[in-house]
Amino acid sequence: MSHLIEDGKPIFQQIAERIEDDILSGALPEESQVPSTNQFAAYYRINPATAAKGVNLLVEQGILYKRRGIGMFVATGAREAVLEKRRRQFYDQYVAAMLAEAEKLGITREDLIEMIRRGG
C-alpha cells in the first residue's frame, strides 16, 4: 500500500477509496476483517478519528459492517456495490465530460468511438 495524501481530496475519503480498492482487487474478500482504525491511523500517520470517518463512510454505504467487540468486516455483495459505484463515478467524471467537450468541438459520437478504438 502506498502512502496517502492526494491533494484536494479529504483524507477520510482517501482511506475509504483505499479500502474499496482492496475489495476490488480481492485483497479484502467479502466477509474478511478489515484493519482497525488504529491500524490505519498508524500506517498512514493520521488521526484515528480521521481513519474512523473513512471506515464509517463505507459502513453507511453498506460496504462494511461492524461485529460488536470484534471489528469491521467486508459485507457480502460489497465488491459488486463498489464496482457499480465506481462505474457511475467513471461515467460522471470522464464519459459525460468527454461527450460534452466533443460536442463543443463538433466531434460526432461516431468520430469519438473511432478515436477510442484507435487509442485502445
N, C-alpha and C positions, 0 to 999 in steps of 0.2 A: 504494500500500500504506500503510495506516495503521500507526502505531507500536503496539508491544505493550504488554503488561503488563495482563493481566486478573487481577484479584485471585483468589487461591485456586487458580490453575492454574499448574503449573510452566512456566517459560519455554520449556524444550526442547519441551514438548508443544504450546505455542502456535506455535512455529516449524513443527513437523510439520503442525499444522492449517492454517497459512497456505499451506504448500506444497500440501496436499490441496485447499484452496480454489482455488488457481491451476490445479490439474489439473482440477477440476470445471468451472471457468469457461472452460477452453480456453486460458488464458494460458500454461500449460505443457503443450503437447501431448505425447502419447506419443512416446518416443524423442528428445525435446528435452533439452538440457542444462539442469540447474538451477544457480542461482548457487552459488558456492563457500561453504564455511562461513565463510571470512574475509569474503566479501561480505555474508553475512547478519549476521555479528558487527558489521561496520562500520555497516551500515544501521540495525540495531536497537540499536547501542551495548551489545552484550553480549559476554561472553567467547566466543572461538571454540570452546572445548570445549563450551559450552552449545549453541551452534548445531550443532556436530557431533553432539551427543547427539540432537537433534531429527531431523537428517537420517538418522542411523543407525537410529533407531526405524522410519523408513519403509523403510530397506533391509531390516531384519529382517522386515517385513511384505510384502516383495516389491513395494512401490510404486516404489522407486528401486533402481537398481543402479549399480555403480562400473565405469568403464572405466579400467583402470590407466593412470596418467600423464595422463589427460585430464580426468576429473571424474565427477560424478554425473549420471545420466540417468533420465528417467521411463520405467518399464517398459511394455512392451506389455501391455494389459489393466488398467493402473493405474486408469484412470478408472472402469471397472466395479467394480473391487475397492474403491475409495474410496466409490462410491455404495452398494454393498452394506454396507460397514462403517457408514457414516453412517445408512443406513436402520435397521440393527439398533440403533444408539445412539438414534435418534429413538424407536423403539418402546420401548426400555427406559426412557429418560428421561422421555418425555412420555405416550405412549399407555398403557403399563402403569400409570403413576402416576394418570392420569386415570380409567382404569377402576376402580382400587381406590378412589379418592376418590368416584366416582359411586356405587359400591356402598354405601359408608358412608352416603351421603346419600339412599339409596333411589331413585336415578335409574336407570331401566332403560336398557338399551343402545339401545332404540328412541328413548327420550327424548333420549339423548345424541346419537344420529345426527341427530335433528331439530334439536337445539341447534347442531350443527356446520353443518348445511345453512343455518340462519338466519344464522349468523355469517359464512359464506363467500360 
